[in-house]
Amino acid sequence: MKTRMVKCSDVGINNCTHIELGYDLDEVEKKMLTHIETEHKDLLGDMSEQEEHALKHRVSTFLGRSCGCGHLEMP
Ligand SMILES: [Zn+2]
């Protein structure tokens, strides 16, 4: 099974070294979004709804969701 990994720096949060790692895409995505929502609350607070959506979308895209599987629409 392929290992799924996403780092905060991968999605544009450069002041954090957090890495989310696992085998289940949904699990890794969920944990990463939870990390962003709890650890980067301030960052999200400074963002517009659109920017916040783009950030979360980057997590999904980075994990390979927009690979053509049709799970998410392309931006
Ligand atoms: Zn982080």
PDB file of the backbone (N, CA, C, O) and the ligand in Angstrom, with CONECT records:
HET     ZN  A 101       1
ATOM      1  N   MET A   1       0.839  -1.205   0.000  1.00  0.00           N
ATOM      2  CA  MET A   1       0.000   0.000   0.000  1.00  0.00           C
ATOM      3  C   MET A   1       0.870   1.248   0.000  1.00  0.00           C
ATOM      4  O   MET A   1       1.917   1.293   0.646  1.00  0.00           O
ATOM      5  N   LYS A   2       0.428   2.239  -0.719  1.00  0.00           N
ATOM      6  CA  LYS A   2       1.203   3.469  -0.840  1.00  0.00           C
ATOM      7  C   LYS A   2       1.101   4.322   0.428  1.00  0.00           C
ATOM      8  O   LYS A   2       0.028   4.474   1.011  1.00  0.00           O
ATOM      9  N   THR A   3       2.234   4.866   0.831  1.00  0.00           N
ATOM     10  CA  THR A   3       2.227   5.744   1.990  1.00  0.00           C
ATOM     11  C   THR A   3       1.778   7.138   1.569  1.00  0.00           C
ATOM     12  O   THR A   3       2.248   7.680   0.569  1.00  0.00           O
ATOM     13  N   ARG A   4       0.884   7.697   2.329  1.00  0.00           N
ATOM     14  CA  ARG A   4       0.409   9.052   2.064  1.00  0.00           C
ATOM     15  C   ARG A   4       1.083   9.989   3.055  1.00  0.00           C
ATOM     16  O   ARG A   4       1.135   9.718   4.254  1.00  0.00           O
ATOM     17  N   MET A   5       1.596  11.091   2.531  1.00  0.00           N
ATOM     18  CA  MET A   5       2.277  12.027   3.411  1.00  0.00           C
ATOM     19  C   MET A   5       2.032  13.453   2.957  1.00  0.00           C
ATOM     20  O   MET A   5       2.079  13.760   1.766  1.00  0.00           O
ATOM     21  N   VAL A   6       1.775  14.306   3.912  1.00  0.00           N
ATOM     22  CA  VAL A   6       1.644  15.728   3.600  1.00  0.00           C
ATOM     23  C   VAL A   6       2.237  16.532   4.754  1.00  0.00           C
ATOM     24  O   VAL A   6       1.996  16.235   5.923  1.00  0.00           O
ATOM     25  N   LYS A   7       3.005  17.538   4.410  1.00  0.00           N
ATOM     26  CA  LYS A   7       3.625  18.399   5.411  1.00  0.00           C
ATOM     27  C   LYS A   7       2.979  19.777   5.347  1.00  0.00           C
ATOM     28  O   LYS A   7       2.426  20.174   4.321  1.00  0.00           O
ATOM     29  N   CYS A   8       3.061  20.489   6.451  1.00  0.00           N
ATOM     30  CA  CYS A   8       2.527  21.850   6.444  1.00  0.00           C
ATOM     31  C   CYS A   8       3.228  22.688   5.378  1.00  0.00           C
ATOM     32  O   CYS A   8       2.598  23.502   4.702  1.00  0.00           O
ATOM     33  N   SER A   9       4.537  22.481   5.234  1.00  0.00           N
ATOM     34  CA  SER A   9       5.280  23.267   4.240  1.00  0.00           C
ATOM     35  C   SER A   9       4.833  22.924   2.817  1.00  0.00           C
ATOM     36  O   SER A   9       4.997  23.735   1.905  1.00  0.00           O
ATOM     37  N   ASP A  10       4.271  21.735   2.623  1.00  0.00           N
ATOM     38  CA  ASP A  10       3.789  21.341   1.301  1.00  0.00           C
ATOM     39  C   ASP A  10       2.579  22.146   0.872  1.00  0.00           C
ATOM     40  O   ASP A  10       2.339  22.346  -0.319  1.00  0.00           O
ATOM     41  N   VAL A  11       1.827  22.602   1.845  1.00  0.00           N
ATOM     42  CA  VAL A  11       0.597  23.327   1.506  1.00  0.00           C
ATOM     43  C   VAL A  11       0.725  24.821   1.787  1.00  0.00           C
ATOM     44  O   VAL A  11      -0.267  25.551   1.791  1.00  0.00           O
ATOM     45  N   GLY A  12       1.965  25.267   2.022  1.00  0.00           N
ATOM     46  CA  GLY A  12       2.189  26.705   2.130  1.00  0.00           C
ATOM     47  C   GLY A  12       2.264  27.249   3.540  1.00  0.00           C
ATOM     48  O   GLY A  12       2.332  28.463   3.735  1.00  0.00           O
ATOM     49  N   ILE A  13       2.253  26.359   4.537  1.00  0.00           N
ATOM     50  CA  ILE A  13       2.442  26.809   5.913  1.00  0.00           C
ATOM     51  C   ILE A  13       3.911  26.575   6.261  1.00  0.00           C
ATOM     52  O   ILE A  13       4.308  25.478   6.653  1.00  0.00           O
ATOM     53  N   ASN A  14       4.696  27.622   6.109  1.00  0.00           N
ATOM     54  CA  ASN A  14       6.144  27.438   6.163  1.00  0.00           C
ATOM     55  C   ASN A  14       6.754  27.520   7.558  1.00  0.00           C
ATOM     56  O   ASN A  14       7.914  27.156   7.753  1.00  0.00           O
ATOM     57  N   ASN A  15       5.992  27.987   8.507  1.00  0.00           N
ATOM     58  CA  ASN A  15       6.557  28.110   9.855  1.00  0.00           C
ATOM     59  C   ASN A  15       6.225  26.905  10.730  1.00  0.00           C
ATOM     60  O   ASN A  15       6.268  26.993  11.958  1.00  0.00           O
ATOM     61  N   CYS A  16       5.899  25.798  10.107  1.00  0.00           N
ATOM     62  CA  CYS A  16       5.512  24.604  10.857  1.00  0.00           C
ATOM     63  C   CYS A  16       6.152  23.379  10.206  1.00  0.00           C
ATOM     64  O   CYS A  16       6.198  23.264   8.981  1.00  0.00           O
ATOM     65  N   THR A  17       6.644  22.469  11.045  1.00  0.00           N
ATOM     66  CA  THR A  17       7.323  21.286  10.519  1.00  0.00           C
ATOM     67  C   THR A  17       6.458  20.029  10.643  1.00  0.00           C
ATOM     68  O   THR A  17       6.947  18.906  10.516  1.00  0.00           O
ATOM     69  N   HIS A  18       5.183  20.240  10.891  1.00  0.00           N
ATOM     70  CA  HIS A  18       4.286  19.108  11.092  1.00  0.00           C
ATOM     71  C   HIS A  18       4.186  18.223   9.842  1.00  0.00           C
ATOM     72  O   HIS A  18       4.068  18.712   8.719  1.00  0.00           O
ATOM     73  N   ILE A  19       4.238  16.923  10.074  1.00  0.00           N
ATOM     74  CA  ILE A  19       4.074  15.960   8.984  1.00  0.00           C
ATOM     75  C   ILE A  19       2.952  15.000   9.348  1.00  0.00           C
ATOM     76  O   ILE A  19       2.918  14.455  10.451  1.00  0.00           O
ATOM     77  N   GLU A  20       2.056  14.804   8.429  1.00  0.00           N
ATOM     78  CA  GLU A  20       0.999  13.817   8.631  1.00  0.00           C
ATOM     79  C   GLU A  20       1.293  12.644   7.714  1.00  0.00           C
ATOM     80  O   GLU A  20       1.516  12.813   6.515  1.00  0.00           O
ATOM     81  N   LEU A  21       1.290  11.461   8.292  1.00  0.00           N
ATOM     82  CA  LEU A  21       1.736  10.288   7.562  1.00  0.00           C
ATOM     83  C   LEU A  21       0.795   9.115   7.822  1.00  0.00           C
ATOM     84  O   LEU A  21       0.344   8.912   8.949  1.00  0.00           O
ATOM     85  N   GLY A  22       0.506   8.355   6.785  1.00  0.00           N
ATOM     86  CA  GLY A  22      -0.338   7.185   6.986  1.00  0.00           C
ATOM     87  C   GLY A  22      -0.598   6.456   5.684  1.00  0.00           C
ATOM     88  O   GLY A  22      -0.095   6.836   4.627  1.00  0.00           O
ATOM     89  N   TYR A  23      -1.395   5.400   5.779  1.00  0.00           N
ATOM     90  CA  TYR A  23      -1.690   4.614   4.581  1.00  0.00           C
ATOM     91  C   TYR A  23      -3.057   4.940   4.011  1.00  0.00           C
ATOM     92  O   TYR A  23      -3.323   4.724   2.829  1.00  0.00           O
ATOM     93  N   ASP A  24      -3.908   5.458   4.862  1.00  0.00           N
ATOM     94  CA  ASP A  24      -5.269   5.749   4.418  1.00  0.00           C
ATOM     95  C   ASP A  24      -5.423   7.220   4.078  1.00  0.00           C
ATOM     96  O   ASP A  24      -5.277   8.091   4.936  1.00  0.00           O
ATOM     97  N   LEU A  25      -5.718   7.482   2.825  1.00  0.00           N
ATOM     98  CA  LEU A  25      -5.808   8.860   2.332  1.00  0.00           C
ATOM     99  C   LEU A  25      -6.817   9.693   3.130  1.00  0.00           C
ATOM    100  O   LEU A  25      -6.524  10.819   3.533  1.00  0.00           O
ATOM    101  N   ASP A  26      -7.992   9.133   3.351  1.00  0.00           N
ATOM    102  CA  ASP A  26      -9.025   9.859   4.087  1.00  0.00           C
ATOM    103  C   ASP A  26      -8.564  10.213   5.494  1.00  0.00           C
ATOM    104  O   ASP A  26      -8.803  11.312   5.993  1.00  0.00           O
ATOM    105  N   GLU A  27      -7.901   9.253   6.111  1.00  0.00           N
ATOM    106  CA  GLU A  27      -7.421   9.424   7.468  1.00  0.00           C
ATOM    107  C   GLU A  27      -6.369  10.533   7.539  1.00  0.00           C
ATOM    108  O   GLU A  27      -6.440  11.419   8.390  1.00  0.00           O
ATOM    109  N   VAL A  28      -5.396  10.468   6.632  1.00  0.00           N
ATOM    110  CA  VAL A  28      -4.321  11.454   6.603  1.00  0.00           C
ATOM    111  C   VAL A  28      -4.889  12.849   6.322  1.00  0.00           C
ATOM    112  O   VAL A  28      -4.495  13.831   6.951  1.00  0.00           O
ATOM    113  N   GLU A  29      -5.809  12.914   5.379  1.00  0.00           N
ATOM    114  CA  GLU A  29      -6.431  14.190   5.020  1.00  0.00           C
ATOM    115  C   GLU A  29      -7.181  14.768   6.218  1.00  0.00           C
ATOM    116  O   GLU A  29      -7.059  15.953   6.529  1.00  0.00           O
ATOM    117  N   LYS A  30      -7.944  13.929   6.874  1.00  0.00           N
ATOM    118  CA  LYS A  30      -8.743  14.367   8.016  1.00  0.00           C
ATOM    119  C   LYS A  30      -7.846  14.860   9.153  1.00  0.00           C
ATOM    120  O   LYS A  30      -8.111  15.892   9.768  1.00  0.00           O
ATOM    121  N   LYS A  31      -6.781  14.104   9.417  1.00  0.00           N
ATOM    122  CA  LYS A  31      -5.877  14.472  10.503  1.00  0.00           C
ATOM    123  C   LYS A  31      -5.148  15.776  10.187  1.00  0.00           C
ATOM    124  O   LYS A  31      -4.914  16.606  11.066  1.00  0.00           O
ATOM    125  N   MET A  32      -4.796  15.934   8.909  1.00  0.00           N
ATOM    126  CA  MET A  32      -4.109  17.151   8.500  1.00  0.00           C
ATOM    127  C   MET A  32      -5.032  18.360   8.644  1.00  0.00           C
ATOM    128  O   MET A  32      -4.615  19.407   9.138  1.00  0.00           O
ATOM    129  N   LEU A  33      -6.267  18.215   8.217  1.00  0.00           N
ATOM    130  CA  LEU A  33      -7.216  19.326   8.325  1.00  0.00           C
ATOM    131  C   LEU A  33      -7.477  19.657   9.792  1.00  0.00           C
ATOM    132  O   LEU A  33      -7.637  20.822  10.157  1.00  0.00           O
ATOM    133  N   THR A  34      -7.519  18.626  10.625  1.00  0.00           N
ATOM    134  CA  THR A  34      -7.700  18.852  12.056  1.00  0.00           C
ATOM    135  C   THR A  34      -6.500  19.595  12.628  1.00  0.00           C
ATOM    136  O   THR A  34      -6.650  20.504  13.444  1.00  0.00           O
ATOM    137  N   HIS A  35      -5.308  19.199  12.192  1.00  0.00           N
ATOM    138  CA  HIS A  35      -4.092  19.890  12.638  1.00  0.00           C
ATOM    139  C   HIS A  35      -4.140  21.365  12.243  1.00  0.00           C
ATOM    140  O   HIS A  35      -3.847  22.243  13.055  1.00  0.00           O
ATOM    141  N   ILE A  36      -4.508  21.628  11.004  1.00  0.00           N
ATOM    142  CA  ILE A  36      -4.568  23.016  10.526  1.00  0.00           C
ATOM    143  C   ILE A  36      -5.599  23.798  11.324  1.00  0.00           C
ATOM    144  O   ILE A  36      -5.364  24.941  11.716  1.00  0.00           O
ATOM    145  N   GLU A  37      -6.749  23.164  11.558  1.00  0.00           N
ATOM    146  CA  GLU A  37      -7.818  23.872  12.264  1.00  0.00           C
ATOM    147  C   GLU A  37      -7.495  24.140  13.724  1.00  0.00           C
ATOM    148  O   GLU A  37      -7.967  25.123  14.295  1.00  0.00           O
ATOM    149  N   THR A  38      -6.685  23.264  14.340  1.00  0.00           N
ATOM    150  CA  THR A  38      -6.364  23.477  15.752  1.00  0.00           C
ATOM    151  C   THR A  38      -5.064  24.247  15.930  1.00  0.00           C
ATOM    152  O   THR A  38      -5.004  25.197  16.711  1.00  0.00           O
ATOM    153  N   GLU A  39      -4.017  23.839  15.206  1.00  0.00           N
ATOM    154  CA  GLU A  39      -2.703  24.467  15.380  1.00  0.00           C
ATOM    155  C   GLU A  39      -2.550  25.765  14.596  1.00  0.00           C
ATOM    156  O   GLU A  39      -1.734  26.617  14.948  1.00  0.00           O
ATOM    157  N   HIS A  40      -3.314  25.909  13.563  1.00  0.00           N
ATOM    158  CA  HIS A  40      -3.169  27.109  12.729  1.00  0.00           C
ATOM    159  C   HIS A  40      -4.461  27.921  12.665  1.00  0.00           C
ATOM    160  O   HIS A  40      -4.822  28.500  11.641  1.00  0.00           O
ATOM    161  N   LYS A  41      -5.126  27.932  13.798  1.00  0.00           N
ATOM    162  CA  LYS A  41      -6.362  28.685  13.940  1.00  0.00           C
ATOM    163  C   LYS A  41      -6.156  30.155  13.572  1.00  0.00           C
ATOM    164  O   LYS A  41      -6.964  30.760  12.868  1.00  0.00           O
ATOM    165  N   ASP A  42      -5.047  30.708  14.070  1.00  0.00           N
ATOM    166  CA  ASP A  42      -4.745  32.127  13.810  1.00  0.00           C
ATOM    167  C   ASP A  42      -4.598  32.384  12.321  1.00  0.00           C
ATOM    168  O   ASP A  42      -5.085  33.378  11.782  1.00  0.00           O
ATOM    169  N   LEU A  43      -3.899  31.443  11.668  1.00  0.00           N
ATOM    170  CA  LEU A  43      -3.677  31.563  10.231  1.00  0.00           C
ATOM    171  C   LEU A  43      -5.014  31.554   9.480  1.00  0.00           C
ATOM    172  O   LEU A  43      -5.251  32.375   8.594  1.00  0.00           O
ATOM    173  N   LEU A  44      -5.867  30.619   9.852  1.00  0.00           N
ATOM    174  CA  LEU A  44      -7.176  30.527   9.203  1.00  0.00           C
ATOM    175  C   LEU A  44      -8.003  31.773   9.483  1.00  0.00           C
ATOM    176  O   LEU A  44      -8.774  32.229   8.638  1.00  0.00           O
ATOM    177  N   GLY A  45      -7.829  32.317  10.692  1.00  0.00           N
ATOM    178  CA  GLY A  45      -8.566  33.512  11.074  1.00  0.00           C
ATOM    179  C   GLY A  45      -8.217  34.710  10.217  1.00  0.00           C
ATOM    180  O   GLY A  45      -9.045  35.591   9.984  1.00  0.00           O
ATOM    181  N   ASP A  46      -6.975  34.730   9.748  1.00  0.00           N
ATOM    182  CA  ASP A  46      -6.517  35.837   8.907  1.00  0.00           C
ATOM    183  C   ASP A  46      -6.901  35.648   7.446  1.00  0.00           C
ATOM    184  O   ASP A  46      -6.744  36.556   6.630  1.00  0.00           O
ATOM    185  N   MET A  47      -7.399  34.477   7.129  1.00  0.00           N
ATOM    186  CA  MET A  47      -7.696  34.157   5.735  1.00  0.00           C
ATOM    187  C   MET A  47      -9.146  34.443   5.388  1.00  0.00           C
ATOM    188  O   MET A  47     -10.034  34.386   6.239  1.00  0.00           O
ATOM    189  N   SER A  48      -9.360  34.750   4.130  1.00  0.00           N
ATOM    190  CA  SER A  48     -10.735  34.849   3.650  1.00  0.00           C
ATOM    191  C   SER A  48     -11.255  33.428   3.465  1.00  0.00           C
ATOM    192  O   SER A  48     -10.485  32.467   3.456  1.00  0.00           O
ATOM    193  N   GLU A  49     -12.552  33.312   3.321  1.00  0.00           N
ATOM    194  CA  GLU A  49     -13.147  31.997   3.162  1.00  0.00           C
ATOM    195  C   GLU A  49     -12.565  31.285   1.938  1.00  0.00           C
ATOM    196  O   GLU A  49     -12.357  30.072   1.928  1.00  0.00           O
ATOM    197  N   GLN A  50     -12.316  32.090   0.920  1.00  0.00           N
ATOM    198  CA  GLN A  50     -11.776  31.553  -0.328  1.00  0.00           C
ATOM    199  C   GLN A  50     -10.357  31.017  -0.137  1.00  0.00           C
ATOM    200  O   GLN A  50     -10.015  29.944  -0.634  1.00  0.00           O
ATOM    201  N   GLU A  51      -9.540  31.781   0.591  1.00  0.00           N
ATOM    202  CA  GLU A  51      -8.161  31.355   0.846  1.00  0.00           C
ATOM    203  C   GLU A  51      -8.133  30.096   1.701  1.00  0.00           C
ATOM    204  O   GLU A  51      -7.320  29.197   1.489  1.00  0.00           O
ATOM    205  N   GLU A  52      -9.033  30.053   2.661  1.00  0.00           N
ATOM    206  CA  GLU A  52      -9.117  28.892   3.540  1.00  0.00           C
ATOM    207  C   GLU A  52      -9.491  27.654   2.730  1.00  0.00           C
ATOM    208  O   GLU A  52      -8.928  26.575   2.913  1.00  0.00           O
ATOM    209  N   HIS A  53     -10.444  27.837   1.842  1.00  0.00           N
ATOM    210  CA  HIS A  53     -10.858  26.734   0.983  1.00  0.00           C
ATOM    211  C   HIS A  53      -9.694  26.273   0.099  1.00  0.00           C
ATOM    212  O   HIS A  53      -9.480  25.077  -0.100  1.00  0.00           O
ATOM    213  N   ALA A  54      -8.945  27.257  -0.427  1.00  0.00           N
ATOM    214  CA  ALA A  54      -7.816  26.938  -1.301  1.00  0.00           C
ATOM    215  C   ALA A  54      -6.752  26.153  -0.540  1.00  0.00           C
ATOM    216  O   ALA A  54      -6.154  25.217  -1.071  1.00  0.00           O
ATOM    217  N   LEU A  55      -6.529  26.544   0.697  1.00  0.00           N
ATOM    218  CA  LEU A  55      -5.541  25.847   1.530  1.00  0.00           C
ATOM    219  C   LEU A  55      -5.961  24.398   1.754  1.00  0.00           C
ATOM    220  O   LEU A  55      -5.157  23.478   1.597  1.00  0.00           O
ATOM    221  N   LYS A  56      -7.217  24.205   2.120  1.00  0.00           N
ATOM    222  CA  LYS A  56      -7.707  22.850   2.361  1.00  0.00           C
ATOM    223  C   LYS A  56      -7.716  22.031   1.073  1.00  0.00           C
ATOM    224  O   LYS A  56      -7.479  20.823   1.071  1.00  0.00           O
ATOM    225  N   HIS A  57      -7.996  22.726  -0.002  1.00  0.00           N
ATOM    226  CA  HIS A  57      -7.995  22.046  -1.294  1.00  0.00           C
ATOM    227  C   HIS A  57      -6.576  21.582  -1.648  1.00  0.00           C
ATOM    228  O   HIS A  57      -6.390  20.526  -2.253  1.00  0.00           O
ATOM    229  N   ARG A  58      -5.569  22.397  -1.256  1.00  0.00           N
ATOM    230  CA  ARG A  58      -4.174  22.021  -1.524  1.00  0.00           C
ATOM    231  C   ARG A  58      -3.809  20.732  -0.805  1.00  0.00           C
ATOM    232  O   ARG A  58      -3.047  19.915  -1.322  1.00  0.00           O
ATOM    233  N   VAL A  59      -4.363  20.555   0.403  1.00  0.00           N
ATOM    234  CA  VAL A  59      -4.104  19.318   1.150  1.00  0.00           C
ATOM    235  C   VAL A  59      -4.628  18.127   0.348  1.00  0.00           C
ATOM    236  O   VAL A  59      -3.924  17.137   0.151  1.00  0.00           O
ATOM    237  N   SER A  60      -5.871  18.241  -0.109  1.00  0.00           N
ATOM    238  CA  SER A  60      -6.476  17.160  -0.882  1.00  0.00           C
ATOM    239  C   SER A  60      -5.718  16.911  -2.174  1.00  0.00           C
ATOM    240  O   SER A  60      -5.460  15.769  -2.555  1.00  0.00           O
ATOM    241  N   THR A  61      -5.368  18.004  -2.839  1.00  0.00           N
ATOM    242  CA  THR A  61      -4.660  17.880  -4.113  1.00  0.00           C
ATOM    243  C   THR A  61      -3.293  17.262  -3.902  1.00  0.00           C
ATOM    244  O   THR A  61      -2.852  16.411  -4.674  1.00  0.00           O
ATOM    245  N   PHE A  62      -2.622  17.710  -2.832  1.00  0.00           N
ATOM    246  CA  PHE A  62      -1.297  17.178  -2.564  1.00  0.00           C
ATOM    247  C   PHE A  62      -1.347  15.681  -2.296  1.00  0.00           C
ATOM    248  O   PHE A  62      -0.438  14.942  -2.673  1.00  0.00           O
ATOM    249  N   LEU A  63      -2.396  15.251  -1.652  1.00  0.00           N
ATOM    250  CA  LEU A  63      -2.532  13.833  -1.337  1.00  0.00           C
ATOM    251  C   LEU A  63      -2.966  13.021  -2.552  1.00  0.00           C
ATOM    252  O   LEU A  63      -3.086  11.798  -2.494  1.00  0.00           O
ATOM    253  N   GLY A  64      -3.196  13.730  -3.650  1.00  0.00           N
ATOM    254  CA  GLY A  64      -3.462  13.011  -4.889  1.00  0.00           C
ATOM    255  C   GLY A  64      -4.912  12.844  -5.262  1.00  0.00           C
ATOM    256  O   GLY A  64      -5.252  12.009  -6.101  1.00  0.00           O
ATOM    257  N   ARG A  65      -5.766  13.627  -4.648  1.00  0.00           N
ATOM    258  CA  ARG A  65      -7.189  13.481  -4.942  1.00  0.00           C
ATOM    259  C   ARG A  65      -7.544  13.932  -6.357  1.00  0.00           C
ATOM    260  O   ARG A  65      -8.391  13.327  -7.015  1.00  0.00           O
ATOM    261  N   SER A  66      -6.898  14.987  -6.814  1.00  0.00           N
ATOM    262  CA  SER A  66      -7.254  15.515  -8.130  1.00  0.00           C
ATOM    263  C   SER A  66      -6.425  14.861  -9.228  1.00  0.00           C
ATOM    264  O   SER A  66      -5.961  15.521 -10.158  1.00  0.00           O
ATOM    265  N   CYS A  67      -6.251  13.571  -9.102  1.00  0.00           N
ATOM    266  CA  CYS A  67      -5.414  12.851 -10.045  1.00  0.00           C
ATOM    267  C   CYS A  67      -6.223  12.367 -11.229  1.00  0.00           C
ATOM    268  O   CYS A  67      -5.714  11.652 -12.092  1.00  0.00           O
ATOM    269  N   GLY A  68      -7.490  12.761 -11.267  1.00  0.00           N
ATOM    270  CA  GLY A  68      -8.337  12.301 -12.344  1.00  0.00           C
ATOM    271  C   GLY A  68      -9.316  11.233 -11.890  1.00  0.00           C
ATOM    272  O   GLY A  68     -10.076  10.685 -12.688  1.00  0.00           O
ATOM    273  N   CYS A  69      -9.286  10.947 -10.599  1.00  0.00           N
ATOM    274  CA  CYS A  69     -10.201   9.940 -10.083  1.00  0.00           C
ATOM    275  C   CYS A  69     -11.609  10.504  -9.954  1.00  0.00           C
ATOM    276  O   CYS A  69     -12.573   9.775  -9.722  1.00  0.00           O
ATOM    277  N   GLY A  70     -11.705  11.843 -10.113  1.00  0.00           N
ATOM    278  CA  GLY A  70     -13.012  12.462 -10.106  1.00  0.00           C
ATOM    279  C   GLY A  70     -13.580  12.727  -8.730  1.00  0.00           C
ATOM    280  O   GLY A  70     -14.735  13.124  -8.584  1.00  0.00           O
ATOM    281  N   HIS A  71     -12.754  12.503  -7.721  1.00  0.00           N
ATOM    282  CA  HIS A  71     -13.238  12.699  -6.358  1.00  0.00           C
ATOM    283  C   HIS A  71     -13.453  14.166  -6.046  1.00  0.00           C
ATOM    284  O   HIS A  71     -14.390  14.538  -5.340  1.00  0.00           O
ATOM    285  N   LEU A  72     -12.573  14.990  -6.582  1.00  0.00           N
ATOM    286  CA  LEU A  72     -12.684  16.436  -6.389  1.00  0.00           C
ATOM    287  C   LEU A  72     -12.590  17.116  -7.739  1.00  0.00           C
ATOM    288  O   LEU A  72     -11.866  16.667  -8.627  1.00  0.00           O
ATOM    289  N   GLU A  73     -13.315  18.181  -7.879  1.00  0.00           N
ATOM    290  CA  GLU A  73     -13.199  18.946  -9.116  1.00  0.00           C
ATOM    291  C   GLU A  73     -11.847  19.638  -9.154  1.00  0.00           C
ATOM    292  O   GLU A  73     -11.302  20.019  -8.118  1.00  0.00           O
ATOM    293  N   MET A  74     -11.322  19.794 -10.337  1.00  0.00           N
ATOM    294  CA  MET A  74     -10.063  20.538 -10.475  1.00  0.00           C
ATOM    295  C   MET A  74     -10.330  22.009 -10.186  1.00  0.00           C
ATOM    296  O   MET A  74     -11.406  22.522 -10.492  1.00  0.00           O
ATOM    297  N   PRO A  75      -9.333  22.698  -9.587  1.00  0.00           N
ATOM    298  CA  PRO A  75      -9.539  24.101  -9.266  1.00  0.00           C
ATOM    299  C   PRO A  75      -9.709  24.977 -10.519  1.00  0.00           C
ATOM    300  O   PRO A  75      -9.892  26.189 -10.405  1.00  0.00           O
TER     301      PRO A  75
HETATM  302 ZN    ZN A 101       1.210  22.802  11.019  1.00  0.00          ZN2+
END
